[in-house]
Amino acid sequence: MALSFQLDMNGSAASIHFQQTGDHTVAASAIDALRAASPFDPMTHRVRCLANRPLTARFENPTIISD
């Protein structure tokens, strides 16, 4: 699965969507979890270059078997 999103300098998540998913229920749950966790801590000076840029998180759910 691949989750795409952006963070602003204050740590708020936006433009959240799945690029790849095998299970839309799991995808919706992951999006809800990211929204619930936002805002994150504000970005430090070292990582502000990532603000408002598309970020992609890739992960596997071991309970989902893919063909």
PDB file with SEQRES, HELIX, SHEET and CRYST1 records, atoms N, CA, C and O in Angstrom:
SEQRES   1 A   67  MET ALA LEU SER PHE GLN LEU ASP MET ASN GLY SER ALA          
SEQRES   2 A   67  ALA SER ILE HIS PHE GLN GLN THR GLY ASP HIS THR VAL          
SEQRES   3 A   67  ALA ALA SER ALA ILE ASP ALA LEU ARG ALA ALA SER PRO          
SEQRES   4 A   67  PHE ASP PRO MET THR HIS ARG VAL ARG CYS LEU ALA ASN          
SEQRES   5 A   67  ARG PRO LEU THR ALA ARG PHE GLU ASN PRO THR ILE ILE          
SEQRES   6 A   67  SER ASP                                                      
HELIX    1 AA1 HIS A   24  ALA A   37  1                                  14    
HELIX    2 AA2 HIS A   45  LEU A   50  5                                   6    
SHEET    1 AA1 3 ALA A  13  GLN A  20  0                                        
SHEET    2 AA1 3 ALA A   2  LEU A   7 -1                                        
SHEET    3 AA1 3 LEU A  55  ARG A  58 -1                                        
CRYST1    1.000    1.000    1.000  90.00  90.00  90.00 P 1           1          
ATOM      1  N   MET A   1       0.838  -1.173   0.000  1.00  0.00           N  
ATOM      2  CA  MET A   1       0.000   0.000   0.000  1.00  0.00           C  
ATOM      3  C   MET A   1       0.881   1.233   0.000  1.00  0.00           C  
ATOM      4  O   MET A   1       1.974   1.231   0.567  1.00  0.00           O  
ATOM      5  N   ALA A   2       0.404   2.274  -0.633  1.00  0.00           N  
ATOM      6  CA  ALA A   2       1.142   3.535  -0.682  1.00  0.00           C  
ATOM      7  C   ALA A   2       0.177   4.671  -0.370  1.00  0.00           C  
ATOM      8  O   ALA A   2      -0.819   4.868  -1.066  1.00  0.00           O  
ATOM      9  N   LEU A   3       0.486   5.408   0.680  1.00  0.00           N  
ATOM     10  CA  LEU A   3      -0.322   6.542   1.126  1.00  0.00           C  
ATOM     11  C   LEU A   3       0.408   7.823   0.758  1.00  0.00           C  
ATOM     12  O   LEU A   3       1.571   7.998   1.122  1.00  0.00           O  
ATOM     13  N   SER A   4      -0.252   8.712   0.049  1.00  0.00           N  
ATOM     14  CA  SER A   4       0.338   9.984  -0.351  1.00  0.00           C  
ATOM     15  C   SER A   4      -0.314  11.107   0.454  1.00  0.00           C  
ATOM     16  O   SER A   4      -1.525  11.101   0.675  1.00  0.00           O  
ATOM     17  N   PHE A   5       0.500  12.072   0.891  1.00  0.00           N  
ATOM     18  CA  PHE A   5      -0.023  13.187   1.680  1.00  0.00           C  
ATOM     19  C   PHE A   5       0.983  14.327   1.672  1.00  0.00           C  
ATOM     20  O   PHE A   5       2.107  14.179   1.191  1.00  0.00           O  
ATOM     21  N   GLN A   6       0.566  15.459   2.208  1.00  0.00           N  
ATOM     22  CA  GLN A   6       1.457  16.602   2.382  1.00  0.00           C  
ATOM     23  C   GLN A   6       1.345  17.076   3.818  1.00  0.00           C  
ATOM     24  O   GLN A   6       0.298  16.931   4.449  1.00  0.00           O  
ATOM     25  N   LEU A   7       2.423  17.641   4.330  1.00  0.00           N  
ATOM     26  CA  LEU A   7       2.435  18.271   5.653  1.00  0.00           C  
ATOM     27  C   LEU A   7       2.852  19.720   5.487  1.00  0.00           C  
ATOM     28  O   LEU A   7       3.793  20.029   4.756  1.00  0.00           O  
ATOM     29  N   ASP A   8       2.136  20.613   6.179  1.00  0.00           N  
ATOM     30  CA  ASP A   8       2.598  21.996   6.155  1.00  0.00           C  
ATOM     31  C   ASP A   8       3.599  22.197   7.290  1.00  0.00           C  
ATOM     32  O   ASP A   8       3.824  21.280   8.080  1.00  0.00           O  
ATOM     33  N   MET A   9       4.198  23.376   7.381  1.00  0.00           N  
ATOM     34  CA  MET A   9       5.238  23.626   8.389  1.00  0.00           C  
ATOM     35  C   MET A   9       4.716  23.485   9.809  1.00  0.00           C  
ATOM     36  O   MET A   9       5.493  23.239  10.731  1.00  0.00           O  
ATOM     37  N   ASN A  10       3.401  23.637   9.998  1.00  0.00           N  
ATOM     38  CA  ASN A  10       2.825  23.497  11.330  1.00  0.00           C  
ATOM     39  C   ASN A  10       2.467  22.061  11.668  1.00  0.00           C  
ATOM     40  O   ASN A  10       1.996  21.788  12.772  1.00  0.00           O  
ATOM     41  N   GLY A  11       2.684  21.129  10.730  1.00  0.00           N  
ATOM     42  CA  GLY A  11       2.436  19.714  10.987  1.00  0.00           C  
ATOM     43  C   GLY A  11       1.060  19.224  10.586  1.00  0.00           C  
ATOM     44  O   GLY A  11       0.715  18.077  10.870  1.00  0.00           O  
ATOM     45  N   SER A  12       0.262  20.056   9.935  1.00  0.00           N  
ATOM     46  CA  SER A  12      -1.072  19.637   9.507  1.00  0.00           C  
ATOM     47  C   SER A  12      -0.990  18.839   8.210  1.00  0.00           C  
ATOM     48  O   SER A  12      -0.296  19.231   7.271  1.00  0.00           O  
ATOM     49  N   ALA A  13      -1.708  17.715   8.168  1.00  0.00           N  
ATOM     50  CA  ALA A  13      -1.722  16.857   6.989  1.00  0.00           C  
ATOM     51  C   ALA A  13      -2.815  17.312   6.024  1.00  0.00           C  
ATOM     52  O   ALA A  13      -3.886  17.749   6.445  1.00  0.00           O  
ATOM     53  N   ALA A  14      -2.531  17.206   4.728  1.00  0.00           N  
ATOM     54  CA  ALA A  14      -3.494  17.582   3.694  1.00  0.00           C  
ATOM     55  C   ALA A  14      -3.269  16.697   2.470  1.00  0.00           C  
ATOM     56  O   ALA A  14      -2.271  15.981   2.383  1.00  0.00           O  
ATOM     57  N   SER A  15      -4.193  16.753   1.542  1.00  0.00           N  
ATOM     58  CA  SER A  15      -4.098  16.003   0.278  1.00  0.00           C  
ATOM     59  C   SER A  15      -3.802  14.523   0.514  1.00  0.00           C  
ATOM     60  O   SER A  15      -2.928  13.943  -0.129  1.00  0.00           O  
ATOM     61  N   ILE A  16      -4.535  13.930   1.436  1.00  0.00           N  
ATOM     62  CA  ILE A  16      -4.307  12.536   1.827  1.00  0.00           C  
ATOM     63  C   ILE A  16      -5.086  11.611   0.903  1.00  0.00           C  
ATOM     64  O   ILE A  16      -6.300  11.750   0.755  1.00  0.00           O  
ATOM     65  N   HIS A  17      -4.384  10.664   0.278  1.00  0.00           N  
ATOM     66  CA  HIS A  17      -5.054   9.652  -0.526  1.00  0.00           C  
ATOM     67  C   HIS A  17      -4.122   8.463  -0.759  1.00  0.00           C  
ATOM     68  O   HIS A  17      -2.904   8.570  -0.617  1.00  0.00           O  
ATOM     69  N   PHE A  18      -4.716   7.344  -1.115  1.00  0.00           N  
ATOM     70  CA  PHE A  18      -3.926   6.159  -1.409  1.00  0.00           C  
ATOM     71  C   PHE A  18      -3.569   6.125  -2.875  1.00  0.00           C  
ATOM     72  O   PHE A  18      -4.417   6.352  -3.738  1.00  0.00           O  
ATOM     73  N   GLN A  19      -2.320   5.842  -3.153  1.00  0.00           N  
ATOM     74  CA  GLN A  19      -1.870   5.655  -4.526  1.00  0.00           C  
ATOM     75  C   GLN A  19      -2.083   4.210  -4.936  1.00  0.00           C  
ATOM     76  O   GLN A  19      -2.439   3.931  -6.081  1.00  0.00           O  
ATOM     77  N   GLN A  20      -1.866   3.294  -4.009  1.00  0.00           N  
ATOM     78  CA  GLN A  20      -2.037   1.863  -4.263  1.00  0.00           C  
ATOM     79  C   GLN A  20      -2.667   1.241  -3.036  1.00  0.00           C  
ATOM     80  O   GLN A  20      -2.266   1.539  -1.911  1.00  0.00           O  
ATOM     81  N   THR A  21      -3.636   0.392  -3.240  1.00  0.00           N  
ATOM     82  CA  THR A  21      -4.227  -0.324  -2.125  1.00  0.00           C  
ATOM     83  C   THR A  21      -4.852  -1.619  -2.608  1.00  0.00           C  
ATOM     84  O   THR A  21      -5.368  -1.700  -3.722  1.00  0.00           O  
ATOM     85  N   GLY A  22      -4.798  -2.612  -1.769  1.00  0.00           N  
ATOM     86  CA  GLY A  22      -5.437  -3.885  -2.082  1.00  0.00           C  
ATOM     87  C   GLY A  22      -6.767  -4.015  -1.373  1.00  0.00           C  
ATOM     88  O   GLY A  22      -7.563  -4.893  -1.705  1.00  0.00           O  
ATOM     89  N   ASP A  23      -7.022  -3.148  -0.395  1.00  0.00           N  
ATOM     90  CA  ASP A  23      -8.236  -3.239   0.413  1.00  0.00           C  
ATOM     91  C   ASP A  23      -8.700  -1.823   0.735  1.00  0.00           C  
ATOM     92  O   ASP A  23      -8.033  -1.097   1.473  1.00  0.00           O  
ATOM     93  N   HIS A  24      -9.831  -1.439   0.187  1.00  0.00           N  
ATOM     94  CA  HIS A  24     -10.309  -0.068   0.373  1.00  0.00           C  
ATOM     95  C   HIS A  24     -10.745   0.214   1.816  1.00  0.00           C  
ATOM     96  O   HIS A  24     -10.702   1.364   2.253  1.00  0.00           O  
ATOM     97  N   THR A  25     -11.156  -0.801   2.550  1.00  0.00           N  
ATOM     98  CA  THR A  25     -11.522  -0.613   3.960  1.00  0.00           C  
ATOM     99  C   THR A  25     -10.289  -0.271   4.776  1.00  0.00           C  
ATOM    100  O   THR A  25     -10.327   0.627   5.617  1.00  0.00           O  
ATOM    101  N   VAL A  26      -9.195  -0.981   4.533  1.00  0.00           N  
ATOM    102  CA  VAL A  26      -7.937  -0.697   5.226  1.00  0.00           C  
ATOM    103  C   VAL A  26      -7.427   0.683   4.830  1.00  0.00           C  
ATOM    104  O   VAL A  26      -6.928   1.427   5.673  1.00  0.00           O  
ATOM    105  N   ALA A  27      -7.551   1.024   3.554  1.00  0.00           N  
ATOM    106  CA  ALA A  27      -7.113   2.340   3.080  1.00  0.00           C  
ATOM    107  C   ALA A  27      -7.884   3.448   3.778  1.00  0.00           C  
ATOM    108  O   ALA A  27      -7.286   4.422   4.235  1.00  0.00           O  
ATOM    109  N   ALA A  28      -9.193   3.315   3.865  1.00  0.00           N  
ATOM    110  CA  ALA A  28     -10.012   4.333   4.533  1.00  0.00           C  
ATOM    111  C   ALA A  28      -9.639   4.445   6.003  1.00  0.00           C  
ATOM    112  O   ALA A  28      -9.612   5.546   6.552  1.00  0.00           O  
ATOM    113  N   SER A  29      -9.353   3.329   6.640  1.00  0.00           N  
ATOM    114  CA  SER A  29      -8.951   3.336   8.046  1.00  0.00           C  
ATOM    115  C   SER A  29      -7.614   4.040   8.241  1.00  0.00           C  
ATOM    116  O   SER A  29      -7.443   4.793   9.200  1.00  0.00           O  
ATOM    117  N   ALA A  30      -6.665   3.799   7.338  1.00  0.00           N  
ATOM    118  CA  ALA A  30      -5.355   4.450   7.428  1.00  0.00           C  
ATOM    119  C   ALA A  30      -5.476   5.955   7.215  1.00  0.00           C  
ATOM    120  O   ALA A  30      -4.810   6.733   7.897  1.00  0.00           O  
ATOM    121  N   ILE A  31      -6.313   6.365   6.282  1.00  0.00           N  
ATOM    122  CA  ILE A  31      -6.527   7.797   6.044  1.00  0.00           C  
ATOM    123  C   ILE A  31      -7.153   8.440   7.272  1.00  0.00           C  
ATOM    124  O   ILE A  31      -6.743   9.528   7.678  1.00  0.00           O  
ATOM    125  N   ASP A  32      -8.144   7.780   7.869  1.00  0.00           N  
ATOM    126  CA  ASP A  32      -8.770   8.292   9.095  1.00  0.00           C  
ATOM    127  C   ASP A  32      -7.750   8.415  10.222  1.00  0.00           C  
ATOM    128  O   ASP A  32      -7.779   9.383  10.981  1.00  0.00           O  
ATOM    129  N   ALA A  33      -6.845   7.434  10.334  1.00  0.00           N  
ATOM    130  CA  ALA A  33      -5.824   7.470  11.386  1.00  0.00           C  
ATOM    131  C   ALA A  33      -4.857   8.632  11.189  1.00  0.00           C  
ATOM    132  O   ALA A  33      -4.483   9.298  12.154  1.00  0.00           O  
ATOM    133  N   LEU A  34      -4.451   8.878   9.945  1.00  0.00           N  
ATOM    134  CA  LEU A  34      -3.549  10.000   9.669  1.00  0.00           C  
ATOM    135  C   LEU A  34      -4.233  11.330   9.976  1.00  0.00           C  
ATOM    136  O   LEU A  34      -3.620  12.224  10.560  1.00  0.00           O  
ATOM    137  N   ARG A  35      -5.484  11.461   9.589  1.00  0.00           N  
ATOM    138  CA  ARG A  35      -6.224  12.694   9.892  1.00  0.00           C  
ATOM    139  C   ARG A  35      -6.387  12.899  11.395  1.00  0.00           C  
ATOM    140  O   ARG A  35      -6.286  14.025  11.884  1.00  0.00           O  
ATOM    141  N   ALA A  36      -6.639  11.809  12.134  1.00  0.00           N  
ATOM    142  CA  ALA A  36      -6.801  11.903  13.591  1.00  0.00           C  
ATOM    143  C   ALA A  36      -5.484  12.278  14.276  1.00  0.00           C  
ATOM    144  O   ALA A  36      -5.490  12.965  15.297  1.00  0.00           O  
ATOM    145  N   ALA A  37      -4.361  11.830  13.718  1.00  0.00           N  
ATOM    146  CA  ALA A  37      -3.046  12.121  14.311  1.00  0.00           C  
ATOM    147  C   ALA A  37      -2.576  13.539  14.007  1.00  0.00           C  
ATOM    148  O   ALA A  37      -1.726  14.074  14.720  1.00  0.00           O  
ATOM    149  N   SER A  38      -3.112  14.142  12.972  1.00  0.00           N  
ATOM    150  CA  SER A  38      -2.724  15.494  12.565  1.00  0.00           C  
ATOM    151  C   SER A  38      -3.404  16.516  13.463  1.00  0.00           C  
ATOM    152  O   SER A  38      -4.573  16.325  13.797  1.00  0.00           O  
ATOM    153  N   PRO A  39      -2.745  17.576  13.867  1.00  0.00           N  
ATOM    154  CA  PRO A  39      -1.423  17.998  13.418  1.00  0.00           C  
ATOM    155  C   PRO A  39      -0.308  17.307  14.198  1.00  0.00           C  
ATOM    156  O   PRO A  39      -0.449  16.972  15.374  1.00  0.00           O  
ATOM    157  N   PHE A  40       0.793  17.112  13.500  1.00  0.00           N  
ATOM    158  CA  PHE A  40       2.007  16.604  14.115  1.00  0.00           C  
ATOM    159  C   PHE A  40       2.792  17.797  14.658  1.00  0.00           C  
ATOM    160  O   PHE A  40       2.371  18.944  14.505  1.00  0.00           O  
ATOM    161  N   ASP A  41       3.918  17.526  15.283  1.00  0.00           N  
ATOM    162  CA  ASP A  41       4.757  18.628  15.760  1.00  0.00           C  
ATOM    163  C   ASP A  41       5.175  19.494  14.571  1.00  0.00           C  
ATOM    164  O   ASP A  41       5.359  18.988  13.464  1.00  0.00           O  
ATOM    165  N   PRO A  42       5.325  20.808  14.805  1.00  0.00           N  
ATOM    166  CA  PRO A  42       5.793  21.678  13.718  1.00  0.00           C  
ATOM    167  C   PRO A  42       7.142  21.204  13.186  1.00  0.00           C  
ATOM    168  O   PRO A  42       7.956  20.645  13.922  1.00  0.00           O  
ATOM    169  N   MET A  43       7.358  21.434  11.912  1.00  0.00           N  
ATOM    170  CA  MET A  43       8.624  21.032  11.288  1.00  0.00           C  
ATOM    171  C   MET A  43       9.772  21.880  11.818  1.00  0.00           C  
ATOM    172  O   MET A  43       9.643  23.088  12.016  1.00  0.00           O  
ATOM    173  N   THR A  44      10.888  21.217  12.039  1.00  0.00           N  
ATOM    174  CA  THR A  44      12.084  21.943  12.450  1.00  0.00           C  
ATOM    175  C   THR A  44      12.720  22.587  11.224  1.00  0.00           C  
ATOM    176  O   THR A  44      12.362  22.278  10.088  1.00  0.00           O  
ATOM    177  N   HIS A  45      13.642  23.461  11.465  1.00  0.00           N  
ATOM    178  CA  HIS A  45      14.341  24.145  10.376  1.00  0.00           C  
ATOM    179  C   HIS A  45      14.977  23.148   9.399  1.00  0.00           C  
ATOM    180  O   HIS A  45      15.004  23.392   8.192  1.00  0.00           O  
ATOM    181  N   ARG A  46      15.491  22.021   9.923  1.00  0.00           N  
ATOM    182  CA  ARG A  46      16.181  21.031   9.090  1.00  0.00           C  
ATOM    183  C   ARG A  46      15.284  20.360   8.066  1.00  0.00           C  
ATOM    184  O   ARG A  46      15.772  19.923   7.024  1.00  0.00           O  
ATOM    185  N   VAL A  47      13.977  20.266   8.332  1.00  0.00           N  
ATOM    186  CA  VAL A  47      13.095  19.531   7.410  1.00  0.00           C  
ATOM    187  C   VAL A  47      12.022  20.405   6.764  1.00  0.00           C  
ATOM    188  O   VAL A  47      11.132  19.891   6.087  1.00  0.00           O  
ATOM    189  N   ARG A  48      12.097  21.705   6.963  1.00  0.00           N  
ATOM    190  CA  ARG A  48      11.088  22.597   6.374  1.00  0.00           C  
ATOM    191  C   ARG A  48      11.059  22.538   4.849  1.00  0.00           C  
ATOM    192  O   ARG A  48      10.063  22.920   4.235  1.00  0.00           O  
ATOM    193  N   CYS A  49      12.121  22.072   4.245  1.00  0.00           N  
ATOM    194  CA  CYS A  49      12.142  21.948   2.783  1.00  0.00           C  
ATOM    195  C   CYS A  49      11.113  20.911   2.301  1.00  0.00           C  
ATOM    196  O   CYS A  49      10.779  20.880   1.117  1.00  0.00           O  
ATOM    197  N   LEU A  50      10.619  20.076   3.198  1.00  0.00           N  
ATOM    198  CA  LEU A  50       9.615  19.061   2.847  1.00  0.00           C  
ATOM    199  C   LEU A  50       8.180  19.580   2.984  1.00  0.00           C  
ATOM    200  O   LEU A  50       7.237  18.901   2.578  1.00  0.00           O  
ATOM    201  N   ALA A  51       8.009  20.762   3.544  1.00  0.00           N  
ATOM    202  CA  ALA A  51       6.666  21.305   3.747  1.00  0.00           C  
ATOM    203  C   ALA A  51       5.936  21.467   2.422  1.00  0.00           C  
ATOM    204  O   ALA A  51       6.494  21.957   1.440  1.00  0.00           O  
ATOM    205  N   ASN A  52       4.694  21.050   2.416  1.00  0.00           N  
ATOM    206  CA  ASN A  52       3.799  21.178   1.262  1.00  0.00           C  
ATOM    207  C   ASN A  52       4.286  20.446   0.021  1.00  0.00           C  
ATOM    208  O   ASN A  52       3.877  20.771  -1.093  1.00  0.00           O  
ATOM    209  N   ARG A  53       5.145  19.474   0.203  1.00  0.00           N  
ATOM    210  CA  ARG A  53       5.601  18.636  -0.910  1.00  0.00           C  
ATOM    211  C   ARG A  53       4.919  17.280  -0.783  1.00  0.00           C  
ATOM    212  O   ARG A  53       4.646  16.827   0.328  1.00  0.00           O  
ATOM    213  N   PRO A  54       4.643  16.635  -1.899  1.00  0.00           N  
ATOM    214  CA  PRO A  54       4.034  15.303  -1.823  1.00  0.00           C  
ATOM    215  C   PRO A  54       4.976  14.312  -1.131  1.00  0.00           C  
ATOM    216  O   PRO A  54       6.146  14.194  -1.494  1.00  0.00           O  
ATOM    217  N   LEU A  55       4.453  13.614  -0.146  1.00  0.00           N  
ATOM    218  CA  LEU A  55       5.198  12.577   0.567  1.00  0.00           C  
ATOM    219  C   LEU A  55       4.471  11.260   0.337  1.00  0.00           C  
ATOM    220  O   LEU A  55       3.244  11.239   0.232  1.00  0.00           O  
ATOM    221  N   THR A  56       5.200  10.185   0.260  1.00  0.00           N  
ATOM    222  CA  THR A  56       4.597   8.872   0.080  1.00  0.00           C  
ATOM    223  C   THR A  56       5.107   7.936   1.155  1.00  0.00           C  
ATOM    224  O   THR A  56       6.313   7.796   1.357  1.00  0.00           O  
ATOM    225  N   ALA A  57       4.170   7.294   1.844  1.00  0.00           N  
ATOM    226  CA  ALA A  57       4.510   6.282   2.840  1.00  0.00           C  
ATOM    227  C   ALA A  57       4.065   4.933   2.288  1.00  0.00           C  
ATOM    228  O   ALA A  57       2.903   4.758   1.922  1.00  0.00           O  
ATOM    229  N   ARG A  58       4.974   4.001   2.232  1.00  0.00           N  
ATOM    230  CA  ARG A  58       4.651   2.663   1.744  1.00  0.00           C  
ATOM    231  C   ARG A  58       4.721   1.688   2.911  1.00  0.00           C  
ATOM    232  O   ARG A  58       5.646   1.737   3.722  1.00  0.00           O  
ATOM    233  N   PHE A  59       3.738   0.806   2.987  1.00  0.00           N  
ATOM    234  CA  PHE A  59       3.741  -0.184   4.049  1.00  0.00           C  
ATOM    235  C   PHE A  59       2.988  -1.420   3.608  1.00  0.00           C  
ATOM    236  O   PHE A  59       2.238  -1.406   2.632  1.00  0.00           O  
ATOM    237  N   GLU A  60       3.210  -2.495   4.356  1.00  0.00           N  
ATOM    238  CA  GLU A  60       2.533  -3.753   4.091  1.00  0.00           C  
ATOM    239  C   GLU A  60       1.717  -4.136   5.303  1.00  0.00           C  
ATOM    240  O   GLU A  60       2.135  -3.932   6.442  1.00  0.00           O  
ATOM    241  N   ASN A  61       0.562  -4.687   5.049  1.00  0.00           N  
ATOM    242  CA  ASN A  61      -0.279  -5.216   6.102  1.00  0.00           C  
ATOM    243  C   ASN A  61      -0.156  -6.741   6.026  1.00  0.00           C  
ATOM    244  O   ASN A  61      -0.621  -7.343   5.058  1.00  0.00           O  
ATOM    245  N   PRO A  62       0.451  -7.364   7.014  1.00  0.00           N  
ATOM    246  CA  PRO A  62       0.699  -8.810   6.929  1.00  0.00           C  
ATOM    247  C   PRO A  62      -0.584  -9.646   6.929  1.00  0.00           C  
ATOM    248  O   PRO A  62      -0.528 -10.840   6.636  1.00  0.00           O  
ATOM    249  N   THR A  63      -1.729  -9.055   7.249  1.00  0.00           N  
ATOM    250  CA  THR A  63      -2.971  -9.823   7.256  1.00  0.00           C  
ATOM    251  C   THR A  63      -3.639  -9.850   5.895  1.00  0.00           C  
ATOM    252  O   THR A  63      -4.616 -10.573   5.705  1.00  0.00           O  
ATOM    253  N   ILE A  64      -3.126  -9.067   4.935  1.00  0.00           N  
ATOM    254  CA  ILE A  64      -3.697  -9.041   3.588  1.00  0.00           C  
ATOM    255  C   ILE A  64      -2.791  -9.850   2.667  1.00  0.00           C  
ATOM    256  O   ILE A  64      -1.593  -9.586   2.562  1.00  0.00           O  
ATOM    257  N   ILE A  65      -3.371 -10.820   2.016  1.00  0.00           N  
ATOM    258  CA  ILE A  65      -2.608 -11.654   1.088  1.00  0.00           C  
ATOM    259  C   ILE A  65      -2.835 -11.127  -0.316  1.00  0.00           C  
ATOM    260  O   ILE A  65      -3.974 -11.027  -0.769  1.00  0.00           O  
ATOM    261  N   SER A  66      -1.760 -10.792  -1.001  1.00  0.00           N  
ATOM    262  CA  SER A  66      -1.907 -10.308  -2.376  1.00  0.00           C  
ATOM    263  C   SER A  66      -1.522 -11.410  -3.347  1.00  0.00           C  
ATOM    264  O   SER A  66      -0.685 -12.261  -3.045  1.00  0.00           O  
ATOM    265  N   ASP A  67      -2.142 -11.381  -4.509  1.00  0.00           N  
ATOM    266  CA  ASP A  67      -1.882 -12.404  -5.531  1.00  0.00           C  
ATOM    267  C   ASP A  67      -0.669 -12.070  -6.342  1.00  0.00           C  
ATOM    268  O   ASP A  67      -0.305 -12.821  -7.247  1.00  0.00           O  
TER     269      ASP A  67                                                      
END                                                                             
